[in-house]
Amino acid sequence: MKSVVLALILISAASAAAGKPKASAAKPEAVPEKPTAAAFRAAFGKGDAVVLKKQGQLGEDVKYIPGGLVQAPFGPVLLSPGEVQEASHVSSGKLAIVYLKPSGSGFDVVKKFVPATETGSFGKIVDWSVSKSFGDNPVVTVNGAGNWEGRSCSTTTLVELTPEGPRKLVTVPMTYDDSQAAAGKRATQITGTIDKIQPGKSFEVAYFGFGSKDFSERYVRKGDSYVLATGGKSRMQTC
């Protein structure tokens, strides 16, 4: 009798379980887009990369990618490095700068500067960074380099992010190396570093290396740019 009762209980439990609707699988939640990717999509219509035609002084095809998002005093600013497609030696790398404003979960474009600056050779910039040491506005340092007849050189361009738009402050020669062209003669290798920054007023570039005495040059702010305190051109060798 006990076994019959137990069987009836098991049958009843199984029937009740079968009658219950199965729980539907939970749909995965959408992953929010990262701010830099969202800013790039707002600026260029894509989240990863875009190729734009007729860019810069030479009217070249340039592939831009998301670089970084800067929080300037007047709002977010997107920096996007650009590489020239099928570049030649004379092709400069690009940096696009796009001013934005928050909108819902993303951004709207306020102003676009594509490209905002060009430097380097073979279609690439070396790198870029953002400094808040030069004054109230962020300053983008854009490094470019190239090789010419056994001589290699690099420069740093300072671009100030002002509310009105990017402002090129100065391009400073930073490195020089003629070791490949020396052909057994004494080579010259010089490297510069920016230091002694006085916000909104001045900075110095200290040069040191081989084949030349160490020296430094001081740049002072005059209006919307920096110039050598001594006037004229830099003593630094260039290509």
N, C-alpha and C positions, 0 to 999 in steps of 0.2 A: 504493500500500500504506500509506503514511504517513497519508493522509487517512482511510482506513478505520479505522486504529488510533485516530486522534484522535476520530473520530465515536463509536467504541465507548466511549472514555474519557468523553466528554461525556454519553453516554446513561447510563453507570453512575453518574456523579456526580449527575445529575439524579434518578435513581431513588433513590439513597441519601438525597438531600435530601427527596424527597417522602415517604420512609418515616419520617422523623423526626417526632415529635409536635410540634405548634406550642405555643410557650410561652404560657401563659395570662396575660392582662393583670393586673398587680399591683393589688390593691384599695387604694384610698387609705386612709391611716391616719386614725383618728378624731382630730380636733383637741381637745385638752384644754380644758375650759371654764375661762374666766378666773375667778380666785378670787372677785371680787365677784359675778359672775353665779351662781357655784356657791353662794355664801352666800345670795343672794336666793332661789334655787330651794329651798334647804333651809328658809328662813323662810316662803316664801309659795307654794311649789309650782310656780312659773313662773320663767323666767330673765330675762324682760325687763320686764314690768309686770303689775300686778294691781289690780283695783278691789274695794275692800272697802266694805261697807255699814255704816251706823249708826256712824260714826266720830266721836270727839271729843265736845265738850260739846253740839253741835247735832245729833248723830246723822246726819251727812252721808255721801254716797258719795264715797270718796276713792281716787284713782289713785296708787299707790305705784310708784316706779321704783328700780332699784339706784343707790345714791349712792356709797358707799365703804366700804372695810373697814379698820378701825382695829385695830392690834395693841396691845391694852391689857395691863398686867402680868398680868392674870388670864385672858387669852385673847382671841380675835378678837371684834370687835364690828361688826355691820353697821349702817350709817346709811342710811336710805331716805327721801328727801323725798316728801311726799304733796301732791297738788293736788286740791282739792275740785271735784267735777264740778257744772256748772251753779251756780257759786258766786255769792253775793250779796256786797254790800259788807261785811257783818258776818262773812263766812266767813273763818276763820283758816287759814293754811297749816299743814301738819303735818310732823312729823319722827318716823319710827318708828325705834326702836333695838332691836336683837335681839342677845342674847348667844349666842355659839356655842362649839362645841368641835370640833376636827378629828376626822374620822371617815373612814378610808380615803382616797379621793381627793376627798372633799368635807367637809361639815360636818353636825353635829347641833345642834338648837336646845336651848339651856339655859334661857333666859328671853326672853320677848317683851314689849315695851312699845310698843303700837301704838294710838294715837300716844303718844310719850313727852313731846312738847311741842307747843304750838300758838302761832302768832304771825302778825302781818301781817293783810292784808285781801284780799278778792276771791279767797280760797282758795289763796294762794301765799305761801311764804316767799321772801325775797329771795335768800339764800344761806346757806351754813353752812361752817364750817371747824373744824379741830381744833388745839388748842394744848396743849403740854406745859409751858408757862411758869408755870402757876398752882399747881403742886404735884406730888405723886407720881402722881396719877391724871390721865389726859387730860381736857381740858375742851372741850366742843363749844360754839362760839359760833354762835348761830342769829339771823340778822338778819331783822326783819320791818318792813314799812312800810305806810303808808296815807295817804289824802287825805280830809279832812273840811272841807267848806264853804270851800274855797280855801286850806286849810292842810294842809301835808304834814309828816309826822313819821316817824321810824324809831326802833326800839329794838334792843338786843342782849341776848339772853338767854344766860346762861352755864349749861351743864348739865354737871355732873361725872359721869364714868363711874366709879362705884365698884363693887367686887365684888358688892355687894348689888343694885345697879340704878342707873339714872340719877337724879341728884339735882339739882334746880333750885337754883342758888345765888343768882341775882339777875337782874332785868331792869332794864337801864340805858337811859334816854333818850339817843339819839345825835344826831339831827338835828331841826331845826325850820325851816320856811320858810312865811311867810305872805304872800309877794309877790303871789299871785293874789287875796288878799282885801284887800290894802292899799288898792286903789282910789285911787291917786294919793298916798297917804300914805307915809311912810317905812316900808319893809318891814324885817322882821327875818329874818335867815338865820344859823343857828348850826349848827356841825358839831362833834361831839365825837370824840376819839380816846382809846383806852385805852393808858396807859403807866405807867411806874414800878411794874411788877409785882414784888411781893415774894412769892415762892411760899408759899402757905398762910397768908399774913398780910394782904396789902392790895394795892390798886392805885389808880391815879388816873385820872380822866377829865378831859382838858383840852378846854375849849370855846372856840371862837373864831368870828368871823364879822362880820356887819354888823348895826347896830341894837342892839347890846348889847356891853357891855364883856367882854373875855376873862376867864374865870374857870376854876377847876378844883375838882373834888370828889374826896374820898378815901373809898374804901370799905374797910372792915376785916372780916376774917373773924370771925364769932361763931358757933361751933358748926357747923351744916350750911348756913350761908348767909353772904352779905355784906350789910352794912348801912352807911349813911352814918356816917362817923366823928363828924359833928356831930349825928346823930340827925335825925328828921323826914324830910321829903320833899326831893327834888332841887330846886335852883333852876332847873333847865333847864325851859324852856317846853315844853308838850306840847299835843297837839290835843284 
